[in-house]
């Protein structure tokens, strides 16, 4: 699942459940309570430290908390010490209303015999100290709320009580996780709302996290960060690269699979069909620098800033550099998914470009709806400057250097430059334009691996997800029916052993073992 695919699935799910009728969610809750009664779980164990904490939090009247509870029940059945962290706090709209919380309270009551349940609310102590991550977290969630950076600061300024309550809650969660040590947390999402607070607090305290994301018929799981941000791709890329040394058959298999995937995306024939025209239909585009923009309010692009204060700040610095560098041209490409009204962001990049009138025809903004294929821009470019877009991997496949300014999942894979400072960023940019940053064959193969993992291994096709059509089926199945498929067996292995699911899935597809199985260090 690409970053935009991940959001595309989420967006479609949200659209189908934008304002669900109460009886729909009540029916989902009733079905889960019936499930608990029909398939009793293991008896509650008394533990004082360690084990896994499963975050149970409202998720806009969807089955997400119920899916988390089913995972908790399976972990307990496998002998894990499981504590439920029941947090009904409404952060940026994750809790639809008090009625939704009342329904989930019924579920928690039905599980009292199975689990220790820690209620996370205002009765818990808070230190009053603002966590170091808080400023970025609250801004990025405002970006998600307002669909871009343009109105994020204004939103926060207009809602000081929200900021105050979130600051107190982040402090409260931090104190809880200090007082009640856990080995790891199981969290939905990990970026947005309450889940983002737990992910950030746990990371700051050195507590391992496992997160998941989903869409209808598809599940994504990762250790060490939000599943939407693919935190394990880099380490598994290096493992596969090592395992493929001297194995020309596997190298050719990977190249062929990647080429087929890439050609489909270039033609716009992939399942999302985001490109408005096929590659070559807009051929002849020639720009020194091409900037493939992310959907800024996508989970994949949140909390990813590194060298610059914001995407706007990054682009302003970049355009100012181009303005004073004679002859250099730059094209900004809005993500094609923003052609869809339901996904369109609030940021106005054309207006941003207008702030640099001296650039004239040396700069161009390509709006999402324009009949231009991103891959034609890539083919005619000299350097690619992504935020976290997968086009940065594709650049290496095209033999083009890519330079990163953000925290990006392929930043440590060896084919994209990840400078440590703004000065180094622009020094590398000048070097790349001078032809002094070539993409080696080794780097291209590393890009092949990363692309294969991202396209073929991250997304696990399974009917066991919180998506409404999936949930309606599995909630009535026995645990044996759910957990006996190859896909859910892979999922369970990743949860119990803490191995990256992306590695497990690669090994299954390749019919090989990349490394001795070991617990993830995330």
Secondary structure per residue as TSV (DSSP state, phi and psi in degrees):
chain	resnum	aa	ss	phi	psi
A	1	X	-	360.0	120.1
A	2	X	-	-69.4	170.0
A	3	X	H	-59.9	-43.8
A	4	X	H	-72.4	-32.7
A	5	X	H	-59.0	-44.6
A	6	X	H	-56.4	-45.9
A	7	X	H	-71.2	-34.7
A	8	X	H	-58.7	-45.1
A	9	X	H	-60.4	-46.1
A	10	X	H	-61.2	-43.7
A	11	X	H	-62.8	-43.5
A	12	X	H	-64.0	-37.6
A	13	X	H	-65.2	-43.1
A	14	X	H	-63.8	-40.0
A	15	X	H	-63.1	-39.1
A	16	X	H	-72.8	-20.3
A	17	X	T	-122.7	25.1
A	18	X	T	-52.3	-48.2
A	19	X	T	-137.9	73.1
A	20	X	-	-64.4	146.8
A	21	X	-	-69.2	148.5
A	22	X	H	-56.9	-39.0
A	23	X	H	-67.8	-23.4
A	24	X	H	-65.4	-48.2
A	25	X	H	-69.7	-38.1
A	26	X	H	-61.8	-37.7
A	27	X	H	-64.3	-38.5
A	28	X	H	-64.6	-40.8
A	29	X	H	-67.8	-44.9
A	30	X	H	-57.4	-42.4
A	31	X	H	-63.9	-36.9
A	32	X	H	-71.0	-40.2
A	33	X	H	-62.7	-41.4
A	34	X	H	-60.6	-37.1
A	35	X	H	-63.7	-44.4
A	36	X	H	-59.8	-40.1
A	37	X	H	-72.0	-36.0
A	38	X	H	-76.7	-35.8
A	39	X	S	-123.8	80.5
A	40	X	-	-59.4	143.5
A	41	X	-	-95.0	-172.0
A	42	X	-	-73.6	152.0
A	43	X	-	-70.4	150.4
A	44	X	-	-58.7	137.7
A	45	X	-	-109.1	142.4
A	46	X	-	-89.7	116.1
A	47	X	-	-130.9	150.0
A	48	X	S	-112.3	-15.3
A	49	X	S	-159.7	162.5
A	50	X	-	77.2	-172.1
A	51	X	S	81.1	-169.3
A	52	X	E	-110.3	137.3
A	53	X	E	-101.8	123.8
A	54	X	E	-103.1	117.8
A	55	X	E	-76.9	124.3
A	56	X	E	-116.6	114.5
A	57	X	-	-144.7	146.9
A	58	X	-	-58.3	148.1
A	59	X	-	-141.1	64.5
A	60	X	T	56.1	43.5
A	61	X	T	56.3	37.8
A	62	X	S	-108.8	176.9
A	63	X	S	-85.5	10.8
A	64	X	H	-54.7	-50.2
A	65	X	H	-64.4	-29.4
A	66	X	H	-71.7	-37.0
A	67	X	H	-64.0	-43.7
A	68	X	H	-59.0	-38.9
A	69	X	H	-68.2	-35.7
A	70	X	H	-65.7	-38.3
A	71	X	H	-63.1	-42.6
A	72	X	H	-59.6	-41.6
A	73	X	H	-66.0	-37.4
A	74	X	H	-69.9	-41.6
A	75	X	H	-60.2	-42.0
A	76	X	H	-64.1	-39.9
A	77	X	H	-64.4	-25.5
A	78	X	T	-88.6	7.1
A	79	X	T	94.3	5.9
A	80	X	-	-78.2	146.8
A	81	X	-	-85.0	115.3
A	82	X	E	-119.3	130.9
A	83	X	E	-119.3	132.5
A	84	X	E	-90.9	128.9
A	85	X	E	-102.0	97.7
A	86	X	E	-90.9	104.6
A	87	X	E	-121.8	106.1
A	88	X	-	-94.9	8.2
A	89	X	-	-60.3	135.3
A	90	X	-	-89.3	108.8
A	91	X	S	-117.2	111.8
A	92	X	T	57.5	27.7
A	93	X	T	92.7	14.2
A	94	X	S	-68.3	-31.5
A	95	X	S	-95.5	118.5
A	96	X	-	-67.7	-45.0
A	97	X	-	-169.2	177.5
A	98	X	H	-65.2	-30.5
A	99	X	H	-62.7	-41.3
A	100	X	H	-60.4	-42.2
A	101	X	H	-64.5	-40.0
A	102	X	H	-60.0	-39.6
A	103	X	H	-64.8	-42.3
A	104	X	H	-69.6	-29.7
A	105	X	H	-60.3	-35.3
A	106	X	H	-63.0	-39.9
A	107	X	H	-65.6	-45.6
A	108	X	H	-61.9	-37.0
A	109	X	H	-63.3	-35.2
A	110	X	H	-71.9	-14.9
A	111	X	T	-107.7	8.2
A	112	X	T	-62.8	-29.3
A	113	X	T	-77.1	-17.6
A	114	X	T	-97.7	-31.5
A	115	X	-	-135.6	151.5
A	116	X	E	-74.3	129.7
A	117	X	E	-119.2	120.0
A	118	X	E	-101.5	118.7
A	119	X	E	-85.4	121.8
A	120	X	E	-101.5	105.2
A	121	X	S	-150.1	-168.2
A	122	X	T	-68.4	-10.7
A	123	X	T	-74.8	-16.7
A	124	X	S	-80.0	150.2
A	125	X	-	-70.8	147.9
A	126	X	-	-127.5	142.2
A	127	X	-	-75.0	-24.5
A	128	X	-	84.9	-6.8
A	129	X	-	-87.4	132.5
A	130	X	-	-75.9	123.0
A	131	X	-	-60.9	151.7
A	132	X	T	-60.7	-31.0
A	133	X	T	-80.8	-9.5
A	134	X	H	-62.8	-44.2
A	135	X	H	-59.4	-45.1
A	136	X	H	-68.1	-42.7
A	137	X	H	-57.9	-48.4
A	138	X	H	-69.7	-36.1
A	139	X	H	-66.2	-45.4
A	140	X	H	-66.3	-34.1
A	141	X	H	-70.3	-30.3
A	142	X	H	-68.6	-34.3
A	143	X	H	-60.2	-45.3
A	144	X	H	-63.4	-41.8
A	145	X	H	-65.3	-39.7
A	146	X	H	-102.0	7.1
A	147	X	T	64.2	39.4
A	148	X	S	147.6	178.2
A	149	X	S	-80.7	-21.3
A	150	X	T	-54.3	-44.4
A	151	X	T	-111.0	7.3
A	152	X	H	-64.4	-49.2
A	153	X	H	-63.5	-39.1
A	154	X	H	-63.5	-40.7
A	155	X	H	-60.7	-44.6
A	156	X	H	-66.6	-38.5
A	157	X	H	-65.0	-32.6
A	158	X	H	-82.0	-9.9
A	159	X	-	-130.2	59.8
A	160	X	H	-63.0	-32.0
A	161	X	H	-65.1	-36.5
A	162	X	H	-62.5	-46.1
A	163	X	H	-62.2	-42.8
A	164	X	H	-62.3	-43.9
A	165	X	H	-68.5	-37.5
A	166	X	H	-68.0	-38.1
A	167	X	H	-61.9	-44.6
A	168	X	H	-64.4	-38.6
A	169	X	H	-69.4	-39.5
A	170	X	H	-61.4	-40.6
A	171	X	H	-65.5	-39.1
A	172	X	H	-65.0	-44.9
A	173	X	H	-63.2	-39.3
A	174	X	H	-62.0	-44.2
A	175	X	H	-65.0	-39.3
A	176	X	H	-61.2	-47.9
A	177	X	H	-72.3	-20.0
A	178	X	H	-75.5	-41.6
A	179	X	H	-77.4	-28.6
A	180	X	S	-121.1	82.6
A	181	X	-	-60.3	133.0
A	182	X	-	-127.1	151.3
A	183	X	S	-75.4	-39.8
A	184	X	E	-159.3	162.9
A	185	X	E	-118.4	144.1
A	186	X	E	-108.7	120.0
A	187	X	E	-133.5	134.8
A	188	X	E	-75.8	138.9
A	189	X	S	71.8	-88.5
A	190	X	S	100.2	0.1
A	191	X	S	-118.7	-48.2
A	192	X	S	-92.6	144.9
A	193	X	H	53.8	-139.7
A	194	X	H	-59.2	-38.0
A	195	X	H	-63.0	-34.2
A	196	X	H	-66.3	-37.9
A	197	X	H	-61.6	-47.1
A	198	X	H	-64.7	-40.7
A	199	X	H	-62.3	-43.9
A	200	X	H	-69.8	-43.9
A	201	X	H	-63.0	-47.0
A	202	X	H	-60.4	-44.3
A	203	X	H	-61.0	-43.1
A	204	X	H	-63.5	-31.3
A	205	X	H	-91.4	-0.4
A	206	X	T	78.1	21.0
A	207	X	-	-92.9	128.8
A	208	X	E	-66.2	147.8
A	209	X	E	-128.2	149.4
A	210	X	E	-127.3	131.4
A	211	X	E	-125.8	161.6
A	212	X	E	-141.0	156.7
A	213	X	E	-138.3	164.8
A	214	X	E	-158.4	168.3
A	215	X	E	-149.3	174.9
A	216	X	T	-55.8	118.4
A	217	X	T	75.6	13.3
A	218	X	E	-145.9	136.6
A	219	X	E	-131.9	145.7
A	220	X	E	-132.3	131.3
A	221	X	E	-134.9	138.5
A	222	X	E	-148.2	147.8
A	223	X	E	-99.6	144.5
A	224	X	S	90.4	1.8
A	225	X	S	171.9	178.3
A	226	X	-	-62.5	133.3
A	227	X	G	-58.6	-31.5
A	228	X	G	-68.2	-13.6
A	229	X	G	-109.0	8.3
A	230	X	T	52.1	54.4
A	231	X	T	-67.0	-15.6
A	232	X	T	-103.5	-0.4
A	233	X	H	-62.0	-42.2
A	234	X	H	-63.7	-47.3
A	235	X	H	-67.1	-37.8
A	236	X	H	-73.6	-32.7
A	237	X	H	-57.4	-45.8
A	238	X	H	-66.2	-37.7
A	239	X	H	-63.6	-45.7
A	240	X	H	-66.9	-39.2
A	241	X	H	-59.3	-43.0
A	242	X	H	-66.5	-43.1
A	243	X	H	-67.1	-24.8
A	244	X	T	-88.0	-3.9
A	245	X	T	-61.3	124.2
A	246	X	T	80.7	0.0
A	247	X	-	-109.4	81.0
A	248	X	H	-65.5	-30.7
A	249	X	H	-62.7	-45.8
A	250	X	H	-68.3	-37.7
A	251	X	H	-61.1	-41.7
A	252	X	H	-68.9	-36.8
A	253	X	H	-61.0	-44.9
A	254	X	H	-63.5	-45.3
A	255	X	H	-61.0	-42.8
A	256	X	H	-65.4	-42.4
A	257	X	H	-64.6	-41.1
A	258	X	H	-66.5	-43.0
A	259	X	H	-60.8	-41.0
A	260	X	H	-64.2	-44.1
A	261	X	H	-63.0	-45.5
A	262	X	H	-63.9	-42.8
A	263	X	H	-63.0	-37.6
A	264	X	H	-63.7	-41.8
A	265	X	H	-67.3	-39.5
A	266	X	H	-63.3	-38.0
A	267	X	H	-77.0	-13.1
A	268	X	T	77.1	23.7
A	269	X	-	-102.7	7.7
A	270	X	S	-70.0	173.0
A	271	X	T	-65.5	-18.5
A	272	X	T	-99.3	-18.3
A	273	X	-	47.6	52.4
A	274	X	-	-82.1	-28.1
A	275	X	-	-70.2	129.6
A	276	X	S	-71.3	-25.9
A	277	X	S	-139.6	160.8
A	278	X	-	-71.1	154.0
A	279	X	T	-60.0	142.9
A	280	X	T	88.3	-19.5
A	281	X	T	-67.6	-24.7
A	282	X	T	-120.0	31.3
A	283	X	T	-64.1	161.5
A	284	X	T	100.2	-6.7
A	285	X	-	-69.5	131.2
A	286	X	-	-139.6	107.2
A	287	X	-	-132.8	139.7
A	288	X	S	-63.2	-46.1
A	289	X	E	-118.2	131.3
A	290	X	E	-120.9	128.6
A	291	X	E	-112.8	100.7
A	292	X	E	-82.6	108.0
A	293	X	-	-79.3	143.6
A	294	X	-	-79.5	164.1
A	295	X	-	-72.0	107.5
A	296	X	T	-60.8	-31.1
A	297	X	T	-96.8	11.6
A	298	X	S	-70.5	145.4
A	299	X	G	-56.0	-32.3
A	300	X	G	-65.7	-23.2
A	301	X	G	-104.5	-1.1
A	302	X	T	-84.8	142.1
A	303	X	T	57.9	37.2
A	304	X	-	-113.2	1.4
A	305	X	-	-63.8	145.5
A	306	X	-	-139.8	-64.6
A	307	X	S	-88.8	-22.1
A	308	X	S	-127.4	157.3
A	309	X	S	-69.5	-25.6
A	310	X	S	-163.8	172.5
A	311	X	H	-63.6	-41.3
A	312	X	H	-59.5	-45.1
A	313	X	H	-61.5	-42.0
A	314	X	H	-59.2	-49.4
A	315	X	H	-67.0	-35.7
A	316	X	H	-64.1	-44.7
A	317	X	H	-62.7	-41.8
A	318	X	H	-65.0	-47.2
A	319	X	H	-65.3	-36.2
A	320	X	H	-64.0	-38.4
A	321	X	H	-66.0	-44.1
A	322	X	H	-63.7	-39.3
A	323	X	H	-58.7	-37.1
A	324	X	T	-97.1	8.8
A	325	X	S	-113.1	100.9
A	326	X	T	-55.7	135.7
A	327	X	T	84.4	-15.3
A	328	X	-	-77.1	137.3
A	329	X	-	-115.7	155.5
A	330	X	E	-144.9	139.5
A	331	X	E	-123.9	130.4
A	332	X	E	-102.2	125.6
A	333	X	E	-112.3	112.3
A	334	X	-	-63.6	145.1
A	335	X	-	-63.2	133.0
A	336	X	G	-58.5	-23.9
A	337	X	G	-64.4	-19.5
A	338	X	G	-74.7	0.9
A	339	X	G	-64.4	-27.1
A	340	X	S	-84.1	125.8
A	341	X	G	-57.1	-35.4
A	342	X	G	-73.4	-12.8
A	343	X	G	-111.0	-4.0
A	344	X	-	-66.6	136.2
A	345	X	-	-89.5	172.8
A	346	X	S	-92.8	-14.2
A	347	X	-	-71.7	140.6
A	348	X	-	-112.7	92.1
A	349	X	H	-77.3	-24.6
A	350	X	H	-65.2	-43.0
A	351	X	H	-62.6	-39.0
A	352	X	H	-59.2	-43.7
A	353	X	H	-65.0	-34.0
A	354	X	H	-64.5	-18.7
A	355	X	T	-73.7	-3.5
A	356	X	-	-125.1	65.9
A	357	X	G	-64.0	-24.3
A	358	X	G	-66.4	-18.5
A	359	X	G	-69.4	-31.6
A	360	X	G	54.6	-129.9
A	361	X	G	-79.9	2.0
A	362	X	G	-79.3	-6.0
A	363	X	E	-134.0	146.0
A	364	X	E	-150.5	135.8
A	365	X	E	-104.9	123.2
A	366	X	E	-101.4	108.5
A	367	X	-	-69.0	157.6
A	368	X	T	-57.7	-36.1
A	369	X	T	-83.6	-6.8
A	370	X	S	-67.9	144.3
A	371	X	S	-75.9	64.5
A	372	X	-	-128.4	132.5
A	373	X	-	-91.7	128.4
A	374	X	H	-55.3	-32.4
A	375	X	H	-74.8	-24.1
A	376	X	H	-69.3	-38.2
A	377	X	H	-64.1	-41.8
A	378	X	H	-63.2	-44.4
A	379	X	H	-62.4	-33.0
A	380	X	T	-93.0	2.0
A	381	X	-	-89.1	161.1
A	382	X	S	-100.1	-33.6
A	383	X	E	-142.4	140.8
A	384	X	E	-109.7	134.0
A	385	X	-	-123.7	83.1
A	386	X	-	-83.1	166.4
A	387	X	S	-92.0	-80.4
A	388	X	S	-129.8	17.9
A	389	X	-	-65.1	145.3
A	390	X	T	-64.9	-15.1
A	391	X	H	-58.5	-23.4
A	392	X	H	-65.0	-33.1
A	393	X	H	-73.5	-43.2
A	394	X	H	-63.0	-30.1
A	395	X	H	-57.6	-46.7
A	396	X	H	-63.4	-36.5
A	397	X	H	-63.0	-30.2
A	398	X	T	-85.5	-3.6
A	399	X	T	80.4	20.0
A	400	X	-	-103.7	137.7
A	401	X	E	-71.1	141.8
A	402	X	E	-121.7	138.4
A	403	X	B	-124.7	128.8
A	404	X	-	-104.6	139.6
A	405	X	-	-110.0	-13.0
A	406	X	S	-113.2	169.1
A	407	X	-	-70.5	118.6
A	408	X	-	-133.3	142.7
A	409	X	T	-63.3	-22.6
A	410	X	T	-104.4	14.9
A	411	X	T	-64.9	-23.9
A	412	X	T	-108.2	19.2
A	413	X	S	-89.1	-11.5
A	414	X	S	98.2	1.0
A	415	X	S	-118.0	-8.1
A	416	X	S	-122.9	139.3
A	417	X	B	-79.6	135.4
A	418	X	-	-127.2	78.6
A	419	X	-	-62.0	156.5
A	420	X	S	-92.6	-8.2
A	421	X	S	-152.1	166.4
A	422	X	H	-62.7	-41.8
A	423	X	H	-60.3	-43.4
A	424	X	H	-66.8	-34.3
A	425	X	H	-58.2	-49.9
A	426	X	H	-76.0	-27.2
A	427	X	H	-66.1	-41.9
A	428	X	H	-67.4	-34.6
A	429	X	H	-62.4	-45.1
A	430	X	H	-63.7	-39.3
A	431	X	H	-63.9	-42.4
A	432	X	H	-65.6	-40.2
A	433	X	H	-66.3	-26.3
A	434	X	T	-84.2	3.2
A	435	X	T	77.9	18.7
A	436	X	-	-102.6	17.3
A	437	X	S	-132.4	62.2
A	438	X	-	-70.5	156.1
A	439	X	-	-98.9	111.7
A	440	X	-	-74.3	167.1
A	441	X	H	-63.8	-36.2
A	442	X	H	-62.9	-41.6
A	443	X	H	-65.4	-38.7
A	444	X	H	-63.0	-38.9
A	445	X	H	-69.6	-37.3
A	446	X	H	-60.4	-38.6
A	447	X	H	-65.2	-38.4
A	448	X	H	-57.7	-44.7
A	449	X	H	-64.5	-48.7
A	450	X	H	-60.0	-39.7
A	451	X	H	-67.7	-42.5
A	452	X	H	-60.4	-46.7
A	453	X	I	-60.2	-44.0
A	454	X	I	-67.3	-38.5
A	455	X	I	-86.0	-33.7
A	456	X	I	-110.5	-21.6
A	457	X	I	-117.3	-23.4
A	458	X	S	-72.1	-40.8
A	459	X	-	-85.8	120.6
A	460	X	E	-103.4	112.7
A	461	X	E	-72.3	119.4
A	462	X	-	-161.1	145.5
A	463	X	S	-82.7	1.6
A	464	X	-	-95.4	84.2
A	465	X	S	-143.1	170.0
A	466	X	S	-79.6	-5.3
A	467	X	S	-55.8	143.0
A	468	X	H	-57.8	-41.6
A	469	X	H	-68.2	-34.6
A	470	X	H	-72.5	-46.6
A	471	X	H	-58.6	-41.5
A	472	X	H	-58.7	-26.1
A	473	X	H	-88.0	-52.4
A	474	X	H	-72.9	-23.7
A	475	X	T	-62.2	-20.1
A	476	X	T	-100.8	0.9
A	477	X	S	-90.6	157.5
A	478	X	-	-75.0	156.8
A	479	X	H	-55.0	-37.8
A	480	X	H	-61.7	-39.9
A	481	X	H	-63.9	-38.1
A	482	X	H	-71.6	-45.7
A	483	X	H	-95.8	6.7
A	484	X	T	-97.9	0.3
A	485	X	S	-82.1	156.2
A	486	X	H	-57.1	-36.7
A	487	X	H	-67.9	-47.9
A	488	X	H	-71.9	-26.3
A	489	X	H	-65.1	-39.4
A	490	X	H	-63.4	-42.6
A	491	X	H	-60.5	-46.4
A	492	X	H	-63.9	-41.5
A	493	X	H	-59.5	-43.0
A	494	X	H	-63.1	-37.1
A	495	X	H	-72.0	-42.6
A	496	X	H	-76.7	-45.2
A	497	X	H	-87.8	-14.9
A	498	X	-	68.1	21.6
A	499	X	-	-78.1	152.5
A	500	X	-	-64.4	129.3
A	501	X	H	-62.6	-33.5
A	502	X	H	-63.3	-33.7
A	503	X	H	-70.2	-45.1
A	504	X	H	-59.0	-43.1
A	505	X	H	-70.1	-35.6
A	506	X	H	-63.0	-45.2
A	507	X	H	-60.8	-39.8
A	508	X	H	-64.4	-43.6
A	509	X	H	-70.4	-36.9
A	510	X	H	-85.3	-13.3
A	511	X	T	64.3	38.9
A	512	X	S	-151.9	169.1
A	513	X	-	-112.6	126.7
A	514	X	S	-80.9	-38.9
A	515	X	S	-148.2	160.8
A	516	X	-	-57.3	136.2
A	517	X	-	-62.1	133.6
A	518	X	-	-151.7	159.3
A	519	X	-	-67.9	145.9
A	520	X	-	-66.6	145.6
A	521	X	-	-95.7	5.7
A	522	X	-	-64.8	360.0
